[in-house]
Amino acid sequence: MPYRLYTDACDFGIAAILQQIQTMKLKDLKGTKIYDQCKKAHQEGQPVPRFVTPDSNRKVILTGGANGTETFDYEDTWNENFDETEIHLERVIGYWSRILKDAETRYSATEREALGVRDGPVKFHMYLEGAKVIVVSDHAALKWSKTYQTINRKLSGYGIVIAAFPDLVIVHRAGKVHTNVDPISRLRRRIPRQDGPLADTSTPLTFNNETEDGLKNLYKEVGVDFEKDLLTQSTMHTLVNVEKPSNVSLDKFKVRTMKYKANVSLATSGLNELHISISEAEVKRFYDAYMNDPHFADVLRKLQGEYDPMNPPYKQYRIGENGLVYFCRDDNYKLCVPKDLQKEVVAEIHDTLQEAAHAGYHRTYNKVASTYYWPKMVHVIKEYVRTCDICQKAKPKRHGQRGFLKSIPIPSQPFEVVTMDFIMDLPPSNGYNAILTIVDKLTKFAHFIPCTTSINEEETAKLFHAHIWTKYGLPRQVITDREARWTGAFWEHLTSLVGVQRSLTTAYHPQADGQSEIMNQTLEIALRAFVFPSMDNWSDLLNNFSFAYNTMEHTSTGFTPAYLLLGFEPLRPSDLLASTSKSIARPTVEDPKAVNFAEMMQAIRSQAQDALKLAQAHMEDQYNKHHSYLDLQ
């Protein structure tokens, strides 16, 4: 779309001014009082950027998002606060936009803006590959698109495409000054979208008889009917969910009982009898469909042939006077429906307000079965009701949560798999306001490390190195939540350098890191019980709580975390108080030999693994009691 058409189509003030002065000649107005005003108005329409070929030595700016994308060649530097950047000249390379697909219209604001950021570089990739690119958006959340705390599959897929442009930087420009990209979406009037589940089959509104594009020529753009034409075009392109018509017309099907055997004149005063039956066209449709159904084709062939009346080939079927097949039971006749018309019959009953009105399976079945019959009709009706689009949108969910619990595999040795999480925004204590919790997946041995909420990726990696790596070696797997500090460049470099498989939990589903979540709750309860009223001494309590937790028997393993990790139970103050004056010996294994000690520890840890497996099985049983299996097709 040319820039003049683009801007004038949105700035109706300029369009109105140009409309008035286009037919004037300024030289004819010299010496008059309105010359200065007209000259100023005329100049308002002149400073329009021109299309140019991009210069590979300059930066490229993409402005846009959910409303469209435009590309500029740009040679100035940009400040940290983009609103303070002085842009002396923007050279237009091109504009691009498209209509959102049906599924895209239901995206969130962030997803739609990210969609524009993804499609823009793809559309202009021939200009952007290898160039320094600045993406300007009025959606501030896109600045953190690489470090979202929670993310879904769509945003993750968009990030993969954006990552193909390593020199691409996203900056924010406030919407009130972001006026050169999305004014089309901010017209003074809009066609309201339909929010109901039913498809809108009404004819779009029109204000004139012309169907051509209102933006094809400049005269119509600035003409008096431009805004009206633009509204007409946007109405004609409004997307609605209109189901495609089936091969068999439903309108014809609904008039199967509208044939009159007697013409009745409303002007007559005599008594007339009105007979209603199936129309001849409908009878023919049914008969043709019978021929395409192997079962009913065989029924017609045998019942229309010669057979013993005392022993008919199909005792449950009869052929009516109109030639159609009826199911007979206790003098109750039901019209048999061939395979090609079965779904249409169910749709007519289920989707009609005066029939079933989108009722459930049982009520729909009773309605259909009272008039129609075909073999295995239960399965057809049940499948139609289960997959009805409007029912899924309009009806409340009466089932439990979907999906069974999937436990994380049990590691084979201590600190082979660890879980990590943060407790953030605590009251200040000795310069700290957060806690990093690290728990071993096998032994349940925990570390509680004070830190601050401003900790970055490098500082987090240093804490991990000092408290875990140097004491227990490098873990094979680290389970974390989706916080920015785990997805930062430094942490990515560190984990790839040492070969750690960094597992991230499922977005919006913190139960996958349930061990850290439960540990955080336990720690918060203990600190709440012992902290001062001023709440400024919790950092002094972490070491004592760590000893208390690691020397308590864990319900999952049946052992204390310290014993599973160290091979002995650390002495506690209660052990000293209960002892005599003799020297206190630490509990040891029966055989002091190292080989037997190692074998015994292996047996104990194997026992702990079995206990964890039983605990996981019990947890899955309890979890799955309130969830149902979901088979995605």
Secondary structure, 3 states (H helix, E strand, C coil): CCHHHHHHHHCHHHHHHHHHHCCCCHHHHCCCCCHHHHHHHHHHCCCCCCECCCCCCCEEEEEECCCCEEEEEECCCCCCCHHHCCCCCCEEEEEECCCCCCHHHHCCHHHHHHHHHHHHHHHCHHHHCCCCEEEEECCHHHHHCCCCCCCCHHHHHHHHHHCCCCCEEEEECCCCCCCCCCHHHHCCCCCCCCCCCCCCCCCCCCCCCCCCCCCCCHHHHHCCCHHHHHHHHHHHCCCCCCCCCCCCCHHHHHCCCCEECCCCCCCCCCCCCCCEECCHHHHHHHHHHHHHCHHHHHHHHHHHCCCCCCCCCCCCEEECCCCCEEEEECCEEEEECCHHHHHHHHHHHHCCCCCCCCCCHHHHHHHHHCCEECCCHHHHHHHHHHCCHHHHHHCCCCCCEECCCCCCCCCCCCCCEEEEEEECCCCCECCECEEEEEEECCCCCEEEEEECCCCCHHHHHHHHHHHHHHHHCCCCEEEECCCHHHHCHHHHHHHHHHCCEEEECCCCCHHHHHHHHHHHHHHHHHHHHHCCCCCCCHHHHHHHHHHHHHCCCCCCCCCCHHHHHHCCCCCCHHHHHCCCCCCCCCCCCCCCCHHHHHHHHHHHHHHHHHHHHHHHHHHHHHHHCCEECCCCC
